[in-house]
């Protein structure tokens, strides 16, 4: 296996492609081939031809198995005997644990306390010893390095490692095998290993294909570094997409991104929630919040009539989080409307509201008729209504109809 230098003039496309192909051979029988899925809905939303690369359907629920297995299988036998250790908020942990089990290697995984329980339990199920340590990933990382030093275990980095990067690069290779005339590939960015691998593979085969990264507004790790032309560390990260909540990219992934990534799109929390809702509703696919960053970015594209591939990077999300995100997505899309209105405390007022909502074809989900919440509780009653609606335009029509009938609406959400 060749070592990739961090100087742009040392990137040899032929060597890179051979290393990617070797990774593909290593992964035969280990990973699931995730075929592209054409999306009528997302194509219509952004006026491009959109294809999904569903790594959320991978055996471990994310792309991370690719890089982890390629790294571990390439270790010298002496290092394999000593065992391995890794730090992760979830998906890399499962990739390492699954790979170690397949190869019969002892493994320890350090995970921060914020790691979703579903990811902790899944990692344990593959036979790894899980150590919960620290409030954030950086704390878990430091602990894993300590274990590596004290126990002689090999540390498996989640992104800043050439073998790991080549493993992730197999995704780019597969995409071009399935869709040779792809114009742009959208890739989520955390520490940068995924986009580094895909960019290396794709640019080595066809430099004209654009590789675009996507980051949440609360974790602009790579964008901040590229804007400053050096690896920078964020003072904090704040995003629901915990899979990309990384403060600092790798030096190797940064150099590759600087040379081969064509741009970075930033998305809001609202964008992420809407994308998750639409993926579930239109494609019946479950993804984690980091996994739908690329779908959230589609509305930010300035091109049309292009072949766009969106990488759905993972699907490890717990049911409680799904419920919360769906509700927020429904609100964001104008599919749920909650409002209050003060009614005169006389018979028939609730009936009038109900009739207006029925005429506007709004489906009432919840009613709260509360005298004690009214501005003037001796003469009025506050009614809070939650209704199922059909978008923001529909909500506007409902508000206009209520106003026309003399009811002043206070929108809750």
LUMLUM-489408 format. One record per residue (C-alpha): x negated, y, z negated. Coordinates in steps of 0.5 Angstrom, whole numbers, padded with zeros to 4 digits, always signed. Example, Ala and Ser with C-alpha at 12.3 -4.5 7.8 and 13.67 -1.06 7.14 Angstrom:
-0025-0009-0016-0027-0002-0014
// end
This chain:
+0000+0000+0000-0003+0007+0002-0003+0013-0003+0000+0019+0000-0004+0025-0001+0000+0032-0003-0004+0036+0003+0001+0037+0009-0004+0035+0014-0005+0028+0011+0002+0026+0012+0001+0020+0018+0008+0018+0021+0005+0011+0023+0003+0010+0016+0009+0013+0012+0014+0008+0017+0010+0002+0016+0010+0003+0008+0018+0005+0009+0019-0002+0013+0015-0006+0008+0020-0003+0002+0025-0005+0007+0022-0012+0007+0021-0012-0001+0029-0011-0002+0031-0016+0003+0036-0020-0001+0036-0015-0007+0040-0009-0005+0047-0009-0001+0046-0006+0006+0051+0000+0005+0054+0001+0012+0056+0008+0014+0064+0010+0013+0067+0015+0018+0071+0020+0014+0077+0023+0018+0079+0028+0012+0072+0031+0010+0070+0032+0018+0077+0036+0018+0075+0040+0012+0068+0042+0015+0070+0041+0023+0064+0036+0023+0063+0029+0024+0062+0027+0017+0059+0020+0015+0059+0017+0008+0053+0013+0006+0056+0010+0000+0050+0008-0005+0056+0008-0011+0057+0001-0008+0050-0002-0009+0049-0007-0014+0047-0003-0020+0052+0003-0018+0047+0007-0015+0041+0008-0010+0036+0008-0016+0035+0000-0015+0031+0001-0009+0025+0005-0011+0025+0001-0018+0025-0005-0015+0020-0003-0009+0015+0000-0015+0015-0006-0020+0015-0012-0014+0008-0008-0012+0005-0008-0019-0001-0012-0020+0000-0019-0023-0004-0017-0029+0001-0011-0030+0007-0015-0029+0005-0019-0035+0004-0013-0040+0011-0011-0038+0014-0005-0036+0018+0001-0040+0022+0007-0037+0026+0013-0039+0032+0015-0036+0039+0018-0037+0042+0012-0033+0042+0010-0026+0034+0009-0026+0035+0005-0032+0039+0000-0029+0035+0000-0023+0029-0002-0027+0033-0007-0032+0036-0011-0026+0029-0011-0022+0025-0013-0028+0030-0019-0030+0030-0021-0022+0022-0021-0023+0022-0024-0030+0018-0018-0033+0019-0016-0040+0022-0009-0040+0024-0003-0045+0028+0003-0043+0029+0010-0047+0035+0013-0046+0037+0020-0049+0043+0021-0053+0047+0024-0048+0047+0018-0044+0054+0016-0042+0056+0009-0046+0058+0006-0039+0050+0006-0037+0047+0004-0044+0051-0002-0044+0050-0004-0036+0043-0003-0038+0043-0008-0044+0047-0013-0040+0041-0014-0035+0037-0016-0041+0033-0010-0042+0031-0007-0049+0035+0000-0050+0032+0005-0054+0036+0011-0055+0032+0017-0057+0032+0025-0056+0037+0030-0054+0035+0031-0047+0031+0027-0042+0025+0030-0043+0025+0027-0050+0026+0020-0048+0021+0021-0043+0016+0023-0048+0018+0017-0052+0017+0012-0046+0010+0015-0045+0008+0014-0052+0011+0006-0052+0007+0005-0045+0000+0008-0049+0001+0004-0055+0004-0003-0052+0000-0003-0046+0006-0003-0041+0006+0000-0034+0011+0006-0034+0016+0006-0028+0017+0014-0026+0024+0015-0024+0022+0020-0018+0015+0022-0018+0011+0016-0015+0010+0014-0008+0012+0007-0008+0019+0009-0012+0019+0015-0006+0018+0009-0001+0024+0005-0004+0029+0011-0004+0026+0012+0004+0029+0006+0006+0036+0010+0006+0034+0014+0011+0031+0009+0015+0038+0005+0015+0042+0011+0016+0038+0012+0023+0039+0005+0025+0046+0006+0024+0047+0013+0027+0041+0015+0032+0044+0021+0034+0045+0024+0027+0044+0032+0026+0044+0033+0019+0043+0029+0012+0045+0032+0006+0042+0029+0000+0043+0030-0008+0037+0033-0012+0035+0031-0019+0027+0030-0019+0027+0030-0012+0025+0022-0011+0031+0021-0007+0030+0027-0002+0023+0026-0001+0024+0019+0001+0029+0020+0006+0026+0026+0009+0019+0022+0010+0023+0017+0013+0027+0021+0017+0022+0026+0019+0017+0021+0021+0022+0018+0026+0025+0024+0029+0023+0031+0026+0029+0034+0029+0034+0032+0024+0035+0037+0019+0035+0034+0012+0039+0039+0007+0038+0038-0001+0044+0040-0005+0043+0042-0013+0049+0044-0018+0048+0052-0020+0047+0050-0027+0040+0045-0025+0037+0049-0019+0030+0045-0021+0028+0044-0014+0030+0051-0011+0027+0055-0016+0021+0051-0015+0021+0052-0007+0023+0059-0008+0017+0060-0013+0012+0056-0008+0010+0052-0014+0013+0047-0019+0017+0051-0024+0021+0048-0030+0028+0051-0032+0029+0053-0039+0035+0049-0039+0040+0045-0035+0048+0046-0035+0052+0041-0031+0057+0036-0031+0052+0032-0026+0048+0029-0031+0045+0025-0026+0041+0031-0023+0040+0034-0030+0033+0035-0029+0029+0041-0031+0022+0040-0027+0021+0036-0020+0015+0032-0019+0009+0035-0016+0009+0030-0011+0016+0030-0009+0016+0038-0009+0010+0038-0004+0014+0033+0000+0020+0037+0000+0016+0044+0001+0014+0040+0008+0020+0037+0010+0026+0039+0007+0030+0044+0011+0034+0048+0006+0038+0047-0001+0045+0048-0002+0048+0050-0009+0055+0048-0011+0059+0050-0017+0062+0046-0022+0069+0047-0019+0066+0045-0012+0064+0038-0015+0070+0037-0019+0074+0038-0012+0070+0033-0008+0070+0028-0013+0078+0028-0013+0078+0028-0006+0073+0022-0005+0078+0018-0010+0084+0021-0007+0082+0020+0001+0077+0014+0001+0079+0010-0006+0072+0011-0008+0069+0012-0015+0063+0016-0015+0060+0020-0021+0059+0027-0021+0052+0027-0018+0054+0023-0013+0059+0027-0010+0054+0034-0009+0054+0033-0002+0061+0033-0001+0062+0039-0005+0056+0042+0000+0060+0041+0006+0064+0047+0005+0058+0051+0005+0055+0049+0012+0055+0054+0017+0054+0049+0023+0060+0045+0027+0061+0039+0031+0055+0036+0028+0054+0029+0026+0053+0030+0018+0051+0024+0014+0053+0025+0006+0049+0021+0001+0054+0018-0004+0048+0017-0009+0052+0013-0015+0058+0011-0018+0057+0010-0025+0062+0014-0029+0066+0012-0035+0074+0012-0035+0075+0018-0040+0070+0022-0035+0074+0021-0029+0080+0023-0032+0078+0029-0034+0074+0031-0028+0081+0029-0024+0085+0034-0028+0080+0039-0027+0080+0038-0019+0087+0038-0019+0087+0045-0022+0082+0047-0018+0086+0045-0012+0092+0048-0014+0095+0041-0015+0097+0043-0022+0100+0049-0024+0101+0051-0032+0105+0058-0034+0109+0061-0039+0115+0065-0039+0119+0069-0044+0126+0067-0044+0132+0071-0047+0134+0066-0053+0141+0065-0050+0144+0059-0047+0143+0057-0039+0136+0060-0039+0132+0054-0038+0137+0051-0033+0135+0057-0029+0128+0056-0029+0129+0049-0027+0133+0050-0021+0128+0055-0019+0123+0050-0019+0127+0045-0016+0129+0049-0010+0121+0050-0009+0120+0043-0010+0115+0043-0016+0115+0037-0020+0115+0038-0027+0111+0034-0031+0111+0038-0038+0116+0043-0042+0115+0046-0048+0120+0050-0051+0118+0054-0057+0121+0060-0060+0115+0061-0065+0110+0063-0059+0114+0068-0056+0112+0076-0056+0118+0077-0060+0121+0071-0063+0127+0074-0066+0130+0075-0059+0126+0071-0054+0123+0064-0053+0117+0062-0050+0117+0057-0045+0111+0053-0042+0111+0049-0036+0106+0044-0033+0108+0042-0026+0105+0038-0020+0104+0043-0014+0102+0043-0007+0096+0048-0007+0095+0055-0008+0100+0057-0003+0105+0053-0006+0104+0056-0013+0104+0063-0010+0111+0062-0007+0113+0059-0014+0111+0065-0018+0114+0070-0012+0121+0066-0013+0121+0067-0021+0119+0074-0020+0125+0075-0016+0129+0072-0021+0127+0077-0026+0122+0072-0030+0115+0075-0031+0110+0069-0030+0103+0069-0035+0099+0063-0031+0095+0059-0036+0092+0055-0030
// end
